[in-house]
Amino acid sequence: MPVDLRTHDPSDDVHINPRTNKAAIIRVLYTNPNYGFTPSEIHNRLDDIPKGSITGTLTRLLNDGDIGKTADGYYHALEGRDDLRRFARGLVQVQALTERYDDDFTPDDIEQTDDHPTSDAHSETRQHSGADEEPVPEDWIESVDDSEQA
């Protein structure tokens, strides 16, 4: 996917798949930057992720330098990681939009929007279209040709 070079900062890229446990934990910690959480507290907020996965993912995030941990076992967001804070904010926004427009879309539904109707479908649509519908480009060309011939 191309990037806008006017705003691109190579040090600002977060390479975390938004559908992973890693992203879910980042979202919890970086949307609550003033709080520390135990693995159990994170599990309570993300009850669809098994507790063992939470503990393993927390360890990986800590080892990668994405999160911090207090001496008494509380995991937290790191103050200097604005990239992860923006990533978490984006996850929250996507979740809010998904909940607001809950149409139960699947990836297959989204891929179908890329399909283009065949020319036969266009001609069928033109034959059945009403006067209040906007004409398709082929109709514009025909009407230009008709006016030039008159």
N, C-alpha and C positions, 0 to 999 in steps of 0.2 A: 504494500500500500504506500503510495507516495506521501511525503510529508511536506508541509509548508516550511520552506527554508527561512522565511522571515521570522518565524517564531520557534523553530526547532532548536532544542538544546540537547545534544547527545547525552549529556550527563543526567537528563531529566526523564529518561525512559524507564518505565516500570515493566518488567517482563514477567508478569504474573497473569495467568489465565483467570479471568473474572469468575469462572465457574468452579474454581477449586476451593478446597478447605483453606488453603493459604490465603486466598482473597477474602474469604468469609471472616477469618480471624483478624486479618489486617483491618477490615471494615470495623469490627468491634473495637479494636484497640485505638485506631486512629480517628474514630468519631467520638471517642471518649478519652482525649489525650491527658486529662488531669487525673485519671484513675488507673489503678493497678488491679489486675484480675488474677485469681487463681485459675488453674485449668478447669476446676469444677464450675466456677462462675461463668467461664467462657462456654463450657458445655451446656449450662442452663440456658444461655442466650442462643446457642446454636444446637438445639436438641436433635436436629436431624443428622448431626455428625457424631459418630461413636466417640466416646471419651478417649479411647486409646489413640484414635487418629488425631484428636486435639493435642494430646501430649506430644506425640511424635512431630506434628507440624509445628508446634511451639518451639521445640528443640531445634528444628531446621531453621525456622525464622530467626531464632536467637543466634545460631551459629553463622547465619548469612549476614548478620548485622542489621536486620530489618526491624527488630524489636529489642527492648531491654528487659531486664529482670532484676528485681530488688533482691537484697541478701536474704530476705525472708520469703521469697518465692512468688512475688507478684509480677506478672508480665505487664508491660506497658509500652505505649508508643514512644518513639524517640523524638526529642524536641527538634532536632535538625533535619528530619526527614519530611520536608515539604512535599516531595514527590509522592510519597506514600499517603500523605494526608489528602492531596488532590485526588489520588487514585481512589481512596476510600470515599471521598465526597462524590466522585463519579458513580461509584457502585450504589450509593444511597439514592442518587438521582435516578439511576436506571431502575432500581427496585420500586421507587415511588411511581414512576411512569408505568411500569408493568402492572402494579397494583391498581392504579387509576384506570388504566385501559385494559383491564383483564379480559382479553378476548381468547384466551387459551391458544395463542399462536404456538405453532411448532416450527422447527427449522424447515420442514417441508412446506409449510404454508408460506413462509417468507420467500423461499426459492421460487414458488409458483408466481410471485409477483413479477419476476423477471421474464416470464414467458410473453412472447409477442404473438398476437393473433395472426393467422395467415391472411393472405389477401382475400381468400374466399370469405372469411369471417367479416372482413371490412366491407365487401360488396353486399353481403347479407345484411349487415348493420345499416348500410346506406339505404337499402331498399325499405327497411322497416323504421327508419328514423323519422321522428316527428319534426315539424317546422321549428320547434323551440330548441332543438338539440344543435350543438355546434357541428358544422360539417368537418369531415376528415380532410386531410390535405388533398386527396384525389379530387374531392368536390370543388375545392378552390381552383385547382388547375382547370377543370372542366368549365367552370363558370367564367374564367378568364378567357379561355378559348372561344366560348360562345359569344362573349361580348365583342371580341375582336372581329368575328365573322359577320356581325350584324352591321 
